[in-house]
Amino acid sequence: MIKASICTIGDEILIGQIVDTNSSGIASALEATGIKVRRMVSLSDDRDDIIKTLEGELKESDLVVVTGGLGPTKDDITKPALAELSGSAGYVENMEQMEIVREILRSRGLDLLDINKAQAFVPDRCEVIPNRFGTAPIMVFRFPASRFGHTATLYAMPGVPHETMGMLPDVLKDIRSHFPLSEIHHRSIMVYGTAESALSKEIEPWENALPDGVHLAYLPNPLTGIRLRLSSYGGSEDVLNEEINKLKARLGSRIYSDEDDNLSRTVGRLLLQHGKTMSCAESCTGGEIAHLITSEAGSSGYFLGSVTSYAVSVKENVLGVNAETINKYGVVSSEVAAAMSEGVRKLTGSDYSVATTGLSGPGGDGINPVGTVWIGISGPNGTRTVTKQYHNDRKRNIQRFAATALDCLRLMILEDYPV
């Protein structure tokens, strides 16, 4: 399988002045083309560092994609570093790029200066892919096996994101014409309700038995749970489908999707599928559940509304929670969560509802630990409550509360309408 490295050059990246979006875009495109990205590296504008690092990457990778440091100013030193790396004796003018430079400057009403002309001059050991989006061409250096122990190719691209991504298809076309490519397939399995460490232990026998060329990665997120990414390098997608079916047999309803998904979208699909509606009453989540639901296109087809009942008076006067219930059991309780969910379901006329009451932090109520949440879920077949406790900061607790509430609603709908 062809392996690649991606190198970004520029002090502005290393000091956090700009965010490197080029690497992720290039990596995604290379993976889709059938190339395994083995490393991403960011380098300073230092000649020795550039040469040393690129030599190391070329020894380990079949191709290296470099972005940055190709501008017209004196601090852009990638081109002379590449000239030295490739053993070029001098620079030659690329006429096609020179004409692009002239046209760009003409369109902007600017004079053609020597500093602009220099952009079209490239090391004599490189091939050129003209850059239609800017003044610096893509330089291609092909190295024989005698140099790094295997044939290797380096593509030097400008660092301006719209130029990089605009010219990437041309670079990929060149790669396809020079490299034998394999198939790469990725699949995601979304899991909720199990800690990453516990999940890893539970599916260890399955993971250990994965076929050669199939790899597993754990990608946890407080809003979506754990995304298990299965990757097949050089094999068919059928292999991944077989392994996913085995995993479904182990984890059951804890898998809420076999694609890169989220809980709010999954709940929405279930509601639309069965022609049902939902509402929510939120205290400790402060509208986070409603935000997640309404962030999905088409949510007006199943979401009726919500009440952010932060104050006790709103719980009592809007949702109809009995004051005696609050006095007897406390605001953060199973009884109040149930009453809130039933109250908002009655208020909106929805088929299902979910409610949250808890302590997101940093302060507590002197009774329940910070991170405690009670979730009430109400539907056509009754009401139930679930309690969870998390140990995060306020923002992360709110995210976990909301995600868990959506998962509880998902499980209730699945019980009412088994697959």
Secondary structure, DSSP 8 states (H G I E B T S, - for coil): --EEEEEEE-HHHHTTSS---HHHHHHHHHHHHT-EEEEEEEE-S-HHHHHHHHHHHHHH-SEEEEES--SSSTT--HHHHHHHHHT--SEEE-HHHHHHHHHHHHHTT----HHHHGGGEEETT-EEE--TTSSS-EEEEEE-HHHHSS-EEEEEE-S-HHHHHHHHHHHHHHHHHHS----EEEEEEEE-SS-HHHHHHHTHHHHHT--TTEEEEEEEETTTEEEEEEEEESS-HHHHHHHHHHHHHHHGGGEEESSS--HHHHHHHHHHHTT--EEEEESTTTTHHHHHHHTSTTGGGTEEEEEE--SHHHHHHTT---HHHHHHH-SSSHHHHHHHHHHHHHHHT-SEEEEEEE--SSS--SSS-TTEEEEEEEETTEEEEEEEE--S-HHHHHHHHHHHHHHHHHHHHHHHS--
